[in-house]
Amino acid sequence: MKIILIIAFCLISTLSFAQEINLGGGLGSDKEFNFIGLHSYIELRPDKSLFSLNIDPSFHTAKSSSFFTIPVYLKMIIGNKLRVCPSIGAFVRTNSNSGWLTNLNLEFLTSEKTIILAQFSLTTDYTKIDRRSSGSALYTEKESSKWIWFNVGIKRSL
């Protein structure tokens, strides 16, 4: 619940100052093509700023599981027509995982309002797993795993 309140606060406060809002969608996968994802892009950027706040909800599905991911990250924008954009942030998933992410976006402005992008992400997922000790006591252990994701999409400025 705290994370949702923090995200809502950031979104509301950033929207009040944002002079550029980009919305879009795309398709992606992990590097082994185990998961296929539908991505949405929400970018809030003050006018002429080098940084933007991004919230990119996505839905990932595989043969055995499906989950939503809500990442929130700060993106640095380098370039004008062709942009190289590193970013760092955090995410939560509906499968009870959460963690950190780093992205590298390559963005190409095709017009004043349209952006084509390719995004490469490295995520570190943390999972809580309940285990039993040899004395049958229940305890929770945190495990981590790293994933490489990529997606392509298009954004449009409002």
C-alpha positions as CSV (number, residue, x, y, z in Angstrom):
1,M,0.0,0.0,0.0
2,K,2.9,2.4,0.8
3,I,4.3,1.9,-2.7
4,I,1.0,2.7,-4.3
5,L,0.7,5.9,-2.3
6,I,4.3,6.9,-3.2
7,I,3.6,6.2,-6.9
8,A,0.3,8.3,-6.7
9,F,2.1,11.2,-5.0
10,C,4.9,11.2,-7.6
11,L,2.4,11.0,-10.4
12,I,0.2,13.8,-9.1
13,S,3.1,16.1,-8.2
14,T,4.9,15.5,-11.5
15,L,1.7,16.0,-13.6
16,S,1.3,19.4,-12.0
17,F,4.8,20.4,-13.3
18,A,5.0,18.3,-16.5
19,Q,4.9,20.3,-19.7
20,E,5.5,17.3,-21.9
21,I,3.5,14.1,-21.6
22,N,4.2,11.1,-23.9
23,L,1.9,8.1,-24.0
24,G,2.4,4.9,-26.0
25,G,2.6,1.2,-26.3
26,G,4.7,-1.7,-27.4
27,L,5.6,-5.4,-27.4
28,G,8.5,-7.1,-25.7
29,S,10.0,-10.3,-24.3
30,D,12.7,-11.6,-22.0
31,K,16.0,-12.7,-23.7
32,E,14.9,-16.4,-23.9
33,F,11.4,-15.5,-25.2
34,N,9.8,-17.3,-22.2
35,F,7.6,-14.3,-21.6
36,I,5.8,-12.1,-24.1
37,G,4.8,-8.6,-22.8
38,L,2.4,-5.9,-23.7
39,H,3.8,-2.5,-22.6
40,S,2.3,0.9,-22.1
41,Y,4.5,4.0,-21.7
42,I,3.7,7.1,-19.6
43,E,6.5,9.7,-19.7
44,L,6.2,13.0,-17.7
45,R,8.9,15.6,-18.5
46,P,9.2,19.2,-17.6
47,D,9.9,21.4,-20.6
48,K,13.6,21.2,-21.8
49,S,14.5,19.0,-18.9
50,L,17.3,16.4,-19.1
51,F,15.2,14.0,-16.9
52,S,11.7,12.5,-17.0
53,L,9.6,10.4,-14.7
54,N,8.3,7.2,-16.4
55,I,5.6,4.8,-15.3
56,D,5.4,1.9,-17.8
57,P,2.7,-0.7,-16.7
58,S,3.0,-4.0,-18.6
59,F,1.4,-7.4,-18.8
60,H,3.7,-10.5,-19.3
61,T,2.4,-13.9,-20.1
62,A,4.0,-17.4,-20.5
63,K,2.7,-20.9,-20.7
64,S,2.6,-21.3,-16.9
65,S,2.1,-17.8,-15.5
66,S,1.0,-14.3,-16.2
67,F,1.6,-11.1,-14.2
68,F,1.4,-7.3,-14.3
69,T,4.5,-5.2,-13.7
70,I,4.5,-1.5,-12.6
71,P,7.9,0.0,-13.0
72,V,8.7,3.6,-11.9
73,Y,12.0,5.1,-13.0
74,L,13.9,8.3,-13.7
75,K,15.2,8.6,-17.2
76,M,18.1,10.8,-18.4
77,I,17.6,12.2,-21.9
78,I,20.7,12.6,-24.0
79,G,20.2,13.9,-27.6
80,N,17.5,15.5,-29.7
81,K,16.4,13.7,-32.8
82,L,18.2,10.5,-31.8
83,R,18.1,10.0,-28.0
84,V,20.2,7.7,-25.8
85,C,18.4,7.4,-22.5
86,P,19.8,5.5,-19.5
87,S,17.5,5.1,-16.5
88,I,17.2,3.6,-13.0
89,G,14.1,2.7,-11.0
90,A,12.1,0.1,-9.1
91,F,9.1,-2.1,-9.9
92,V,6.4,-4.3,-8.3
93,R,4.8,-7.3,-9.9
94,T,1.4,-8.9,-9.2
95,N,3.3,-12.3,-8.6
96,S,4.6,-10.7,-5.4
97,N,8.1,-10.0,-6.8
98,S,9.6,-6.6,-6.6
99,G,13.0,-5.2,-7.3
100,W,15.3,-2.8,-9.1
101,L,15.8,-2.0,-12.8
102,T,18.1,-0.2,-15.1
103,N,17.1,0.6,-18.7
104,L,18.8,1.9,-21.8
105,N,16.3,3.4,-24.3
106,L,17.1,4.3,-27.9
107,E,14.5,6.8,-29.1
108,F,14.1,8.3,-32.5
109,L,11.9,11.3,-33.0
110,T,10.1,10.8,-36.4
111,S,8.1,14.0,-36.0
112,E,7.4,16.7,-33.4
113,K,5.0,14.3,-31.6
114,T,6.0,10.7,-32.5
115,I,8.8,8.7,-31.0
116,I,9.9,5.2,-31.9
117,L,11.8,3.4,-29.2
118,A,13.8,0.3,-28.3
119,Q,14.2,-0.4,-24.6
120,F,16.7,-2.8,-23.1
121,S,16.2,-3.6,-19.3
122,L,18.1,-5.4,-16.7
123,T,15.9,-6.3,-13.7
124,T,16.7,-7.8,-10.3
125,D,13.7,-9.6,-9.0
126,Y,13.4,-10.4,-5.3
127,T,11.0,-13.2,-4.3
128,K,9.9,-14.2,-0.8
129,I,9.8,-18.0,-0.4
130,D,8.4,-19.8,2.6
131,R,10.6,-22.8,3.7
132,R,10.6,-25.3,6.5
133,S,13.7,-25.9,8.6
134,S,14.8,-29.4,9.7
135,G,12.9,-28.8,12.9
136,S,9.7,-28.0,10.9
137,A,9.8,-24.3,11.8
138,L,8.5,-22.1,9.0
139,Y,10.7,-19.2,7.9
140,T,10.8,-16.8,4.9
141,E,13.8,-16.5,2.7
142,K,14.5,-13.9,0.0
143,E,15.8,-15.1,-3.3
144,S,17.0,-12.9,-6.2
145,S,17.2,-13.4,-9.9
146,K,18.4,-11.2,-12.8
147,W,16.4,-10.9,-16.0
148,I,17.2,-9.2,-19.3
149,W,14.2,-7.8,-21.2
150,F,13.7,-5.9,-24.4
151,N,10.8,-4.2,-26.1
152,V,10.0,-1.9,-29.0
153,G,7.2,0.6,-29.2
154,I,5.9,4.0,-30.2
155,K,5.1,7.0,-28.1
156,R,3.0,10.1,-29.0
157,S,3.3,13.5,-27.3
158,L,0.0,15.0,-26.1
